[in-house]
Amino acid sequence: MPQESMPTTTAGPDLGLIFDLSPLALLVLSPAWRITRVSSRFLGEWRVAADDCVGQELLRFVERQMRPSRPAHLAQLTTTIDDAIAARAERTTKPINTRCAVSWRARVIPIFNSDELLSIILEWHEVPPSHLEDELVKPGLSTDEAFRVLVQAVKDYAIFLLNTEGHIATWNTGAELLKGYKRDDIIGKHFSIFYGKEDLDIKKPEMELEMCMREGRVENEGWRYRKDGSRFWANVIITAVYKDRVHVGFGKVMRDLVSQTEGRGF
């Protein structure tokens, strides 16, 4: 007697409703860090309305909620998200203070489909005062944290990560100043957007990544293009990035040689 096949799905509660009623304070971000969904718990804990945050760019929203005396926490949130995306693993911030006199840790969870970043979940947990005291007695930053903060703060160099296909995954202050693209404009775009027609015709971006995979590192000089269409003579270094011997992407460092030479008075 043939057995009845089991259904692959069963009717159940609406997943959106489950998210909304979650006991956790949750935010969902687009790959460009724009808030796409919030849980009811988050709205209640942060004392905001959905219209005040959904559709907003994360950093601008959080900046409005932070105590003015703690702007460094915004940079810490940025580097933690960048690190989570680069590592494809969850990361947690140190306490972040808000204007409602509550400190939070954000657990950052990037969601990937193969090499494509689909969304980022931020799970916020209130930090008890006793735990804050423990944080205060820990001097300084770890080496990794200090390096990430440094990269984000650097203004003379564009420093960013690409995924294994060459799509831009992180974007520092120097990259924004040099290239003219805001984070919202550029995250997820292919890095070939910076090259001129001549280089695109000979598939130079693809060749650079192939060479980087063979040799581990590529360095060259050439014309690169800004968002406004202007060009500059750049020194570019691309390095293959590995985690536990698995290739996870590329690191790219770029600087404007002409501007730096003029700044030195040469």
C-alpha positions as CSV (number, residue, x, y, z in Angstrom):
1,M,0.0,0.0,0.0
2,P,1.6,3.3,-1.1
3,Q,2.4,5.7,1.7
4,E,0.9,9.2,1.6
5,S,3.5,11.9,0.7
6,M,4.2,14.4,3.4
7,P,3.4,18.1,2.6
8,T,6.5,20.3,2.1
9,T,4.8,23.2,3.7
10,T,2.1,23.6,6.4
11,A,-0.2,26.4,7.1
12,G,0.9,28.5,10.0
13,P,1.1,32.1,11.4
14,D,2.1,34.8,9.1
15,L,5.9,35.3,9.3
16,G,5.5,39.1,9.1
17,L,3.3,39.0,12.2
18,I,5.7,36.7,14.0
19,F,8.5,39.3,13.3
20,D,6.3,42.2,14.4
21,L,5.4,40.4,17.7
22,S,8.9,39.2,18.4
23,P,10.1,39.8,22.0
24,L,13.4,41.1,20.5
25,A,14.1,44.6,19.4
26,L,14.9,44.0,15.7
27,L,15.8,46.0,12.7
28,V,16.1,44.7,9.2
29,L,18.4,46.6,6.8
30,S,18.8,46.6,3.0
31,P,22.4,45.9,1.7
32,A,22.7,49.7,1.5
33,W,21.9,49.9,5.2
34,R,18.4,51.4,4.8
35,I,15.9,50.3,7.4
36,T,13.2,48.1,5.8
37,R,11.4,46.6,8.8
38,V,11.2,47.0,12.6
39,S,9.7,44.9,15.3
40,S,7.1,46.3,17.7
41,R,9.5,45.7,20.6
42,F,12.1,47.9,19.0
43,L,9.6,50.8,18.5
44,G,8.6,50.5,22.1
45,E,12.1,50.3,23.6
46,W,13.5,53.1,21.4
47,R,10.3,55.2,21.8
48,V,10.0,55.9,18.1
49,A,7.2,55.5,15.5
50,A,7.6,53.2,12.5
51,D,7.3,56.2,10.2
52,D,10.3,57.7,11.9
53,C,12.7,54.9,11.0
54,V,11.4,52.7,8.2
55,G,13.0,53.9,5.0
56,Q,15.7,55.8,6.8
57,E,19.4,55.3,6.4
58,L,20.6,53.5,9.5
59,L,23.4,55.8,10.5
60,R,21.3,58.9,10.2
61,F,18.6,57.4,12.2
62,V,20.9,56.1,15.0
63,E,22.7,59.4,15.1
64,R,19.5,61.2,15.9
65,Q,18.9,58.8,18.8
66,M,22.4,59.1,20.3
67,R,23.7,61.3,23.0
68,P,25.7,64.1,21.4
69,S,28.5,63.4,23.8
70,R,29.1,59.9,22.4
71,P,29.6,60.3,18.6
72,A,32.4,57.7,18.6
73,H,29.7,55.0,19.1
74,L,28.4,55.7,15.6
75,A,31.8,54.9,14.2
76,Q,31.9,51.7,16.3
77,L,28.5,50.6,14.9
78,T,29.8,51.2,11.3
79,T,32.9,49.2,11.8
80,T,31.0,46.3,13.5
81,I,28.6,46.1,10.5
82,D,31.4,46.3,8.0
83,D,33.3,43.5,9.9
84,A,30.2,41.3,10.0
85,I,29.6,41.6,6.3
86,A,33.3,41.0,5.5
87,A,33.4,37.9,7.7
88,R,29.9,36.7,6.8
89,A,29.4,36.1,10.5
90,E,27.6,37.7,13.4
91,R,29.3,40.5,15.3
92,T,28.3,42.4,18.4
93,T,29.0,46.1,19.2
94,K,30.1,47.5,22.5
95,P,27.5,49.5,24.4
96,I,25.9,52.3,22.4
97,N,24.2,55.1,24.4
98,T,20.9,56.6,23.2
99,R,19.1,59.8,24.2
100,C,16.6,57.9,26.3
101,A,19.3,57.1,28.8
102,V,19.5,53.5,27.8
103,S,22.6,51.7,26.5
104,W,22.4,48.9,23.9
105,R,24.5,46.3,22.2
106,A,23.7,45.5,18.6
107,R,24.1,42.0,17.4
108,V,24.7,42.2,13.7
109,I,23.7,39.3,11.5
110,P,24.3,39.5,7.7
111,I,22.1,37.4,5.5
112,F,23.7,36.1,2.3
113,N,22.5,34.0,-0.6
114,S,25.7,32.6,-2.0
115,D,27.8,35.8,-2.6
116,E,24.8,38.1,-2.6
117,L,24.1,40.1,0.6
118,L,20.3,40.1,1.0
119,S,19.8,41.9,4.2
120,I,21.3,42.7,7.6
121,I,19.5,42.0,10.9
122,L,20.3,44.1,13.9
123,E,19.2,42.6,17.2
124,W,19.4,45.2,20.0
125,H,19.9,44.2,23.6
126,E,19.7,46.6,26.6
127,V,22.9,46.7,28.6
128,P,22.4,46.7,32.4
129,P,24.3,49.4,34.3
130,S,26.4,46.8,36.1
131,H,27.7,45.6,32.7
132,L,28.4,49.1,31.7
133,E,30.7,49.4,34.7
134,D,32.6,46.3,33.5
135,E,33.1,47.9,30.1
136,L,34.5,51.1,31.6
137,V,37.3,49.3,33.4
138,K,38.5,47.6,30.2
139,P,41.0,50.1,28.8
140,G,41.2,50.8,25.1
141,L,40.2,48.9,22.0
142,S,41.3,45.5,20.9
143,T,43.8,45.5,18.0
144,D,41.1,44.5,15.4
145,E,38.6,47.1,16.7
146,A,41.2,49.8,16.6
147,F,42.2,48.9,13.1
148,R,38.6,49.0,11.9
149,V,38.0,52.4,13.5
150,L,41.2,53.6,11.9
151,V,40.1,52.4,8.4
152,Q,36.8,54.1,8.8
153,A,38.4,57.4,9.9
154,V,41.1,57.6,7.2
155,K,40.3,60.3,4.7
156,D,43.3,60.3,2.3
157,Y,42.8,56.7,1.1
158,A,39.8,54.9,-0.3
159,I,39.7,51.6,1.6
160,F,36.9,49.1,0.9
161,L,36.1,45.4,0.5
162,L,34.8,43.6,-2.5
163,N,33.0,40.2,-2.5
164,T,34.4,37.4,-4.5
165,E,32.5,38.6,-7.6
166,G,33.9,42.2,-7.3
167,H,30.8,43.8,-5.8
168,I,31.5,46.5,-3.2
169,A,30.7,45.4,0.4
170,T,32.2,48.2,2.6
171,W,32.9,51.9,2.1
172,N,35.1,54.1,4.2
173,T,35.1,57.9,4.6
174,G,38.1,58.3,2.3
175,A,36.3,56.4,-0.4
176,E,33.3,58.7,-0.1
177,L,35.5,61.8,-0.3
178,L,37.6,60.5,-3.2
179,K,34.9,58.9,-5.3
180,G,31.9,61.1,-4.5
181,Y,29.6,58.2,-3.8
182,K,27.6,57.9,-0.6
183,R,27.3,54.4,1.0
184,D,23.7,54.2,-0.2
185,D,24.8,54.9,-3.8
186,I,27.6,52.4,-4.1
187,I,27.2,49.3,-1.8
188,G,26.4,46.3,-4.0
189,K,27.7,47.9,-7.2
190,H,30.5,46.3,-9.2
191,F,33.8,47.9,-8.8
192,S,34.2,48.3,-12.6
193,I,32.0,51.4,-12.2
194,F,35.3,53.3,-11.4
195,Y,36.9,52.4,-14.8
196,G,36.8,54.2,-18.1
197,K,35.5,52.8,-21.4
198,E,39.0,51.9,-22.7
199,D,39.7,49.7,-19.6
200,L,36.2,48.2,-19.7
201,D,36.6,47.3,-23.4
202,I,39.7,45.1,-22.5
203,K,38.0,43.8,-19.4
204,K,40.7,45.2,-17.1
205,P,38.6,44.9,-13.9
206,E,38.1,41.2,-14.4
207,M,41.8,40.7,-15.4
208,E,42.9,42.5,-12.2
209,L,40.9,40.1,-10.0
210,E,42.1,37.1,-11.9
211,M,45.7,38.2,-11.5
212,C,45.1,38.9,-7.8
213,M,43.8,35.4,-7.3
214,R,47.0,34.0,-8.9
215,E,49.5,36.3,-7.3
216,G,47.7,37.4,-4.1
217,R,48.2,41.1,-4.8
218,V,48.0,43.5,-7.7
219,E,49.2,47.1,-7.8
220,N,49.0,49.6,-10.7
221,E,48.4,53.2,-11.6
222,G,45.8,54.6,-14.0
223,W,42.8,56.8,-14.6
224,R,39.8,56.2,-12.3
225,Y,36.5,58.0,-12.4
226,R,34.4,59.8,-9.8
227,K,30.6,59.9,-9.6
228,D,30.5,63.3,-11.3
229,G,32.4,61.9,-14.3
230,S,35.7,63.6,-13.5
231,R,38.8,61.5,-13.5
232,F,42.0,61.3,-11.4
233,W,45.3,59.5,-11.6
234,A,45.2,56.7,-9.0
235,N,47.5,54.3,-7.3
236,V,45.5,51.1,-6.7
237,I,46.3,48.0,-4.7
238,I,44.0,45.0,-4.7
239,T,44.6,42.1,-2.2
240,A,42.9,38.7,-2.1
241,V,41.2,38.2,1.3
242,Y,41.0,34.8,2.9
243,K,39.3,33.5,6.1
244,D,40.2,30.1,7.4
245,R,41.9,29.4,4.0
246,V,38.7,30.2,2.1
247,H,38.6,33.1,-0.4
248,V,36.0,35.6,0.8
249,G,36.7,38.6,-1.3
250,F,39.2,41.4,-2.1
251,G,40.6,44.4,-0.2
252,K,41.1,47.5,-2.3
253,V,43.2,50.6,-1.4
254,M,43.1,53.6,-3.7
255,R,44.7,57.1,-3.5
256,D,44.8,60.2,-5.8
257,L,48.5,60.6,-6.7
258,V,48.0,64.1,-8.2
259,S,46.2,65.5,-5.2
260,Q,48.8,64.1,-2.7
261,T,51.7,65.4,-4.8
262,E,50.1,68.9,-5.0
263,G,49.5,68.8,-1.3
264,R,53.2,68.3,-0.7
265,G,54.1,71.3,-2.9
266,F,55.8,69.2,-5.6
